[in-house]
Amino acid sequence: MENKRIAKKSLLYFIGNFSSKMLSSLLVPIYAFYIASEELGIYDYSQTIMNIVIPIVFVSIWEAIIRFILGNKDGKSKEKEFASSAVFTIGACIVLAIGIIIVGRFIEIHYIQYFIMMCCATALAQIWQYYARVSEKNKLYVATSVISTIVNLSLNIVLILVLKWRIEALYISYICAQLVIFIILELKLKIRKFVKVQNIDLKLLKEMIIYSAPLVVNSIATWIFSGFGRIIIFENLGASSNGIYTFANKFVTIITTVGNVVTMAILEEAMLSLRNNQLDSNYPKTLEQIFRLFLSLILVAMPAISIFYEFIGTTEYYQSLNLLPVLLLYAVLVTMSTNFGIIFKTINKNKYQVITTIAGSVVMLLISYLFLKTAGVYAVAVGQALSALVMLLGRYFISKKFVKYSINWFPIIALMIGYGIISVITIKFSLIVNSIILLGTIGTAILINKEFLQEILKKRAN
């Protein structure tokens, strides 16, 4: 597998994805002073429901788009894939809108007109972004993400601070930002030119839906173990405990964001390798290298974060430091479980990815509820980490039945043990000790990943 291409794509996707993460941080002061907590709660609830509705209604068709186009073995024209999936997407938008209106007659849906537009705009933006990726327009993908971020931020400032709008401003800003992505990508990619009667292949569309449908369950199960923990904490331990847990997760988000963009790049490379009817022979080595890289990252992150916590020692959030070792490890395990799951996507065995995700979700729920009264928020944190470990190991051993490969686990386990020791030390010791440990872990991380970094730099020079 081409590490140079992975590194390049990862950097591009990092810029595009990280900009949206920065946006949420910039908007926090505005929300705090101008948006009531009840209004913000309604808006967040709408987004939560949206994240469940879209994969179901659109049958996670984007998974099939990347599989059927990048995995194209004979290099034939992709006009039918574009046309069939685009028509399906527009049809799904219509069905979604009608469905929400009907449901809205029986149960209350807050700001239903905005909710409909938000769901449709998000789906269009996401699917057209996948079109950009499979068309190898990665810079365009990043550019639209950055422009969307700027639009969202600018509209929030104008609508909230200048025009004094409230919750409507949140919906409108988000919808416009998503529509900007869709419009720019459509103008550049011109997917509409492929939408012709002769290009709409119902048999192909059926195959695409059959491929992506099992991943709907995977998306729902993923949401359970990644987001349901906060609901458990809020409902059983109160808002304060959930706030502390959320604060600790701010650092975890950085690791998972980096992990997501690396995964996006790896998935594309894995799909491209299918043109030779098999996974790249270097894929196992790439997995090992990335596993060590992420473990090295949290090895450095733990003392660095501990130093930061020294400056907030008088606040109620200081106690969340004890959650960080488990949550950071969870971030690495869930990222790598996704990377192992890529094998199922490339060999068209998605049901095993779903099965392992459900198994992980069950573990998270059991651990969280069984030990919630005795361990509190730690039960949820440990439950999430164990759920990610179950997924990772399950995907590794099951995938080995279909693809012959092996992983050298010794350096990975050694790094985990070292990380555990470092975590205990950094939590218990002072600023000076942690500063020394930080320098030591940086040097160690460079040495551990020296070969991988040299390989990337060498290929870049060539």
N, C-alpha and C positions, 0 to 999 in steps of 0.2 A: 504494500500500500504506500502511496506517494506521500511521505510526511511533509514535503515542501508544500504540496497543494493543500493538505489538511491545515497546516499552520497559516497559510494565506487566507483560506476560507474562514478559519476560526477568527482571525483578526477582523475580517470584514463583518462577520455576523456579530462579533462582540460589539463593534461600534454601533451597529443597528439596534441590537437588543439592549445594550447598556444605556442608550440614550433614553429609552422609555422608563428604565428604572430610576434614572436621575430625575426624570420629570416628576415622579411621585414624591420625591424628596423636596423638590422646589415648591410644590403646591401645598405641602403640609402647613406652612404658616398662614397661607390664604384660607385654607379650610378651617383652621383653628379660630380665626377671628371673624370670618364672614359667613361660614356655613354652619347651621345648627347641627348638632350631633344626630338628631332624628333624621334630618334631610340626608346627611352623609350616609347614615345607616340604610335608608331606602335605596340610595344610589348604589352602594356596595352590594346590597341584596340583589338588585337588578343584574349587576355584573356576575354575581355568583350563579344565579339562575341561568344567565346567558351562557356561561361556560359549560353548563350541563346540556342546555337545549341544542346548541349548535352542533356538537358531535353527533347527537342523535338524529336531528332532522337532516343534516347534510351527510350522514353516514360516514363521517371522517374521510370523505372522498379525496382529500389532499394526500392521504397516505397512498392511495392508488395512483394518484397523479405522479408522484415521485417514483413509485415502483414501476409503473408501466412505461414511463417515458425514459427515465434514466436507465432502467433495466432492459431497454429495448436491445435485443441481441443482434438483430439483423440490420440495424441502422436505417430502417424504413422511415418514411415520412410520419410525423407525429400529428398530422392534421386531424385524424379521427379521434385521438385521445383528447386533444384540445377542444374540438367541437362538441363531442359527446359529454365531457365533463362540464363544459361551460353552459350548455343547454340544461343539464341536470341542475346546476347551481342556480340558474335563474328560476327554474321551475320550483326548486326547493324554497327559494325566497318567497314566492307567491303562496305556496302551501303553508309556510311558516306564518306569514302575515294573517292569512285566513284563520289558521288554527288559533293564534293568539287572540284574535277578535272573538272567536266562538267561546274560547275558555273564559275570556274576560266578561262574558255575560253571566257566568255562573260564580266566578270568584273574583275578588278585587285584584287588579293588576295596576300598581301605581304607575302613573304617567305612561299609560299603555301605548300611546302613539310614539313616544320617544323610545320605549322598549322595543317596539317592532323595528323602528329604524336602526336602533343600536345593534340588534341581532343581525339584520340583513347587511348593514354596512361592515360589520366585523367579519362576517362570513365571506363577503366579496373581497375584502382586503386580504384576508388570510389566504384564500384560494388563489388569487392573482399573484400574491407573493410567492406561492409555490410554482406558479407558471414562470416567474422570473428566475427562480432557482434552477428549474429543470431546463430553462433556456440559457443557462450559464451567464445570466445577467446579474452577477452577485453585487457589483457596484451599484447598479440601479436599485436592487433590493435594499441595500444599505441607505442609499440616498433618500428613498421614499420613507423609510423608517425615521430618519433624522428630520425630514421636512414635516412629517406627521407630528412628531414630537414638538416642533416649533409652533405649528398651527394650534395644537392642543393647549400649549402653555400660553400662547398669545391670546387666544380666545377666552381662556379662563380669566386672564388678567383684565381684559377689556370688559367682558360681560359681568364679572363679579365686582371688580374695583371701580370701574367707570360707570357702567349702566346699573349697578346695584342689583343684578339678578342673583338668584340663589340656586336652588337645585336645578332649575332649568338650564342654567349655564353649564353645569357639569355634563348633562346629557348632550347638549348642543355641541359643546367643544369636542367631546369624544366622538360623536357621530361625524362631525366635519373632518376630524383628523383621519378617521378610517376611510371616509369617502375620498379624501385627497390621495391616499395610497392607491385606491382602486382606479381613480381617474388617471393619475400619472402613469401607472403601469399599463393601463389599457391603451393610452395614447402612444406609449413606446412599444409595447409588445403587439398591439393590434390583433388581439385574440379574435375579435369580431370577424376578421377576414376569413377565418377558418370555419365559422359557423355557416355551413351550407348544408342543404338537404343530403347531398351525396356523401358528406363527411360524418353525418350523425349515424353511428353504428350502435344499435340497441344491444346487439350481442356483446360487443366490446364493453359497453356501459354496464351490462349485467355482470360481466367478469370483474370489472373494476369495483362494483358494489360488493360482490361476493368476497373480494379480497379485503376490502376495507371495513366491512360490516363487523367482523369480530373485534376490531380495534375500538369500536364504540364502547363495548364493555370494558375494554382496557382503559379507555379515557375516564370512564366513570369510576372504575376501581382505583385508578391513580389519584383521582380527586379525593376519594375517601381517605386514603392514607396520608395524603399531603395536606389536605385542608380540613378534614373532619376533626383533627385533633384540637384545633382552636375552638370548635363548637363544643366539644366535650369539656374543655377547660372552662369556657364561658358559662355553660349551663350548670356545671357542678361545683366549680371553685370560685366563680365570680369574675367580674370585669378586671379587677386589679391583677389577679393571677394571669389572666389572659394577656394583659398589657405587658407584664414582665416577660412572658413567653414570647410575645410578638417582638419585643425589643431585642431579645437574644437572636431571633430569627433574621433581624436586619443584616447581621454579619453572614449568616448562612446563605442569604440571597445572593451575595457576591460570588460565593463558590458555585452555587447552582446556576447562576447566570453564565459564568465561564464554562461550566460543564455542558449547558444546553447548546452553546454555540459550537463547542468542539464536537458534540454529538451530531449536530446538523451537518458539519463538514465530513465526519466519518461516514454518516449514512449515505451521503452523495457518492463518496469514493467507493463504498461497498456496493452500491447499486451499479455504478459504472463498471465494476469488476465483473458483474454478471454477464457482460457481453462476451466473456470468455467461458461462460457456463459454470463458473465456480468463483468462490471468494478468493481474494488475493492471498497468496501464500504468506505474505508478511502481516496479515491481519492479526494473528495471535500476538506477534511481537509488538504491534502497534498498541494493542490492548494493555499489554504489560507495561509498556513505556508510559502510557497515559495514566494508568493506575498509579504508578510510582510518582508521576508528576503531580497528581492531585493530592496524594498523601503527603508529598513534600510541601505542597502549598499550605495544607492545614498545619503541618509541623512548624512552619514559619508563622502562620496566622495566629496560633494560640498564644505565644509570648507577646506578639505585637498587640493583640486585642487585650491581653492582661495589662499591658502598659497603659492602654487607653482607659481601662477601668479604674486605674489608680486616680485618674482625674475626676471621676464621678463617684468616688467612694462614699460621699455623704448622701447620695440619692437612693431612692427606693429600688432603682434599677441595678444597683451593684450586685444584689443577690443573684441576678440572672447569669453572672459569670460562671456559676457552677453548672449551668446547663450547656455552656458552649462546647466542652469536649465531646459530649454525646451528639449534639446537633451538627457540629462540623463533620464528625465522622459519618453521620447520616447523609450529609450533603454529598460526600465522596461515594458512599455505597450506592445511593440512589442514582447518581450519575453513571457509575460503572455498570449498574444493573441495566440501565437503558442501553449502554453500549453493547453489552452482551445480547440484549434483546434484538439488536439490529440483525443478528444472524437469522432470527426467525423471519424477519421481514424479507430478507434477501432470498431465502429458500422457500418462501410462501408457506410458512408454518405458523401463521399468526395466532392460532388457537393456543399454542403453548405460551406465548407471551401473555395472553389473557389469563390463562390458568395460573401462571406464576404471579401475576399482578393481584389476582383475587386472593391467592394464598397469602401474599404479603399484607393485604388489607385486613384479612381475618386475624393475622398475628397482631397487627397494630391495635385493632379493636379489643381483642382479648386481653393483651397486656395492659392497655390503658384502663379498661374498666375493672379488671381484677385487682390492680394495685393503686388505683386512683386515691382511695381513702388513706392508704398508708404512705405512699410516695408522692402524692400530689402531682404537680406538673412534670416531675421527673419520670413518672410512669408513662406519660404521653411521649416524652422525648426518647426514652428507651424503647418504647413500643415502635416508634417510627424507625429508629436505627435497626432494630431487629427485623422489622418488616422489609426494609431495604436489603438486609443481608440474606433473608429468605429468598427474595426475588433474584438476587445476584447468583447465589449458589444454585438455585433451581434452574435458572436459565443456562448456567454454565454446564451442569451435568446433563440436562435434557438436550441441549444443542450439540453436545459431543456425540450423541447417538446418530446425528444426521451429517455432521461435518467433523472430519478428523482433524483435531488440533489439541494442543495442551498449553497450559499456562504454568510458569514457574512461580509457585506461590510463596516460596521461601523469603525472597526479599520483600514481598508485599506484607506478609505476616510480621516480619522483623520491623518494618516501618510502622505498622500498627502498634506493636508493643512499645517501640520508641516513642511514638506519639502519645500513648497512654502515660508513660513515665514523665514526659515533658509537661503534659497537661496538669498532672498532680503537682509538680514542682512549681509551675508558673502561677497556679492558683494560690499556693501557700506562701510564696516568697515575695520580696519587695521589688520596687522599681529597678534598682541597680542590678539585682540578680537576673531579673527578666530581660533587662537590656543586654546583659552578657549572653544569656541563653539565645536571645534573638539573633545576635551576630553569629553564634555558633550554628544555629539551625539554618541560617541563610547559606553559610559555607557548606554545610552538609547537603542541603538541597541542590546546590550547584554541582557538587561532586557526584551525587546520586544520578542526576539527570544530564551529566556532562556529555555522554555519548549521544543521547537523543538530541540535545541542543546543537552539538557539533554537526550532526548529520543534517539537521535543518539548515544551519548556516552554510555548510558546504554545498548543498544542493542549490541554495539561493545564489551563492557566488557563481555557480556554473550556469 
